[in-house]
Amino acid sequence: MVAFSLNGRNVELKVDPATPLLWVLRDHLGLTGTRFGCGMGLCGACTVHLDGAAIRSCSTPVSQAAGRSVTTIEGLGGDHPLQRAWVEHNVPQCGYCQSGQIMSAAALLASNPQPDEEHIRQAMSGNLCRCGTYHKVQRAILSVAAVEHWQPAAEDAS
């Protein structure tokens, strides 16, 4: 049995503790916003938050989530400032990597609400985008950081 908090609610599952968190989220819990990309933690498509830190769920065994808090793209609620900025700046093209991009950006802003361009480049360097929308991602993050009174949501700050 593995028990953890998922998007603010407690879950308990009978799964092999070595199962990658990604497959537990997608196959056992039906949360398909987190994507499979490379399976080795290199592309960032599978990024979720574990206790507020961005992690690669494809290479993280579910046992590491036991007793901790996991937030997925669904847990941001659809109206997160970054999600609105993604639309405003027309970031996604194919959209495949975008949930991982947003989750990495949310972790960045939770730890550094006013990043400069270099901090953004460093924080987002592990997220690959086949469409090459990196400049749009950076503009969207900067626009959220520029909002004078922006504060991370509770799930981002955990």
N, C-alpha and C positions, 0 to 999 in steps of 0.2 A: 504494500500500500504506500502511495506517495500522496501527501497532502500539502497544499500550498494555497496562497491567495492568488486569484486570477482576476485581474481587472476589478478588484475590490470585493470579490466574493470568494468564499472558501470552497475548494474542490478537493476531493479525495478519490484517487483512482487506483485500481488494481492493474498496474502495468509493470513491465520489466524495468527496474530502476536505471538500466543502461540505455533505454530507448531515448533517442534524441528528443529534446523538448519540442522541437519543430513538429515532429510526427505526432506527439501527444496532443499538441494544440490543434493541428489540422485534422488528424484521423480520429482521435478519441473525443475531442471537445468541439469539433466543427467550426473552429475559428480559422478561416482560410485566407485572411488578410495577410498573414505572415507567409512569405513565399519561400520556396525551395529554389536555390540558384546553383551553387556549386557543390554543396554537401561537405565542404571542407572549411567553412568559416572565412572564406577569402573574399566573397563578393558583397556581403552585407544585405542581401535580399531578405534574409531570415532574422534581421535584427529585432529584438524585443528588449524590454527593460527587466532586469533582475535586481530588486531592491533599488531601483532608480538608475542603475548603470546599464549602458547599452552592451548587449552580449549577442553572440551568434548562436541562435537556437538550434541550428543544424548540427553543431559540434558540442553542444552542452547536454550532458545526460540529464534526464528529468530528475534524477536523484539530487542534483545540485539545487533544484528549486524547492526541495522539501523544507517546509517551515518558513519559506520566504515569500516575497511578493513579486509576481510576474505581471507586467503590463504589456499588452499587445496593441497593435494599431486600433483594434476595436475598442480598447480601453480608453483611448483618447477622446472618444465620444463623437467624432465627426465634426465637431465645431471648435477644435483646438486652434489657437492662433496660427500655428504652422500650416494646418490644413487649409485654412482660409487664405494664407499667403501663397500656398502652392497654386490655388485656383487663380488668385489675383495676378500672379506672375506667370501663369500658363506654363508651369514647370513640366508636368508629365507629357511625354509623347506616347510611347507604347505603354507606360505606366507600370511595367513589371517590377522595377526596383523601388518604386516610390514609397511603399510602406516602410521598407528598411531605411530609406533616406530620411523620412520624417521621424522615425524612431531615433535614429542617430542624432538628428538635429534637435529633437526634444531633450535628449540627454545632455547635449552640449549646452543648450540654453538654461537647463535646470542647474548646471554647475557653473556656468559663466553667462549671465544674462546679457552682457554687453561684449560679445566677442568681436575682434577685428577680423579682417579678411584672412589673415594668416592662421588665426585660431580656427576659423571655419574650415579652411583648406585642410588643416591637420586633422581636425575632428571628423571630417567627412571623407578623408582619403581612403578609408576601408570600404566605401560604398561605390560599387561600379555601376555605371549607367551606359548601356550599349548605345543609347541615343545621343549621349554627350551633352546632357542638359546641365552640366556642372555650373555654368555661369548663372543660369536661372535659379538653381538651388541656392547658390550663394546670395543672390539678390533677395530671394524670399526670406532666408534666414536673417539677413541684415535688416529687412523691413520689419520683421517681428522684434528684433533686438532694438530697433530705433523707437519703438513705441515706448514713450516715456514711463508709463506706469505698468508695463507688462511684468507680471509675476508668474513663475511656473505654477501649473496646476498641482494640486496635492499629490497626484500620482507621479508627476514628474519630479517632485522634490523628495520623494521617499528614498 
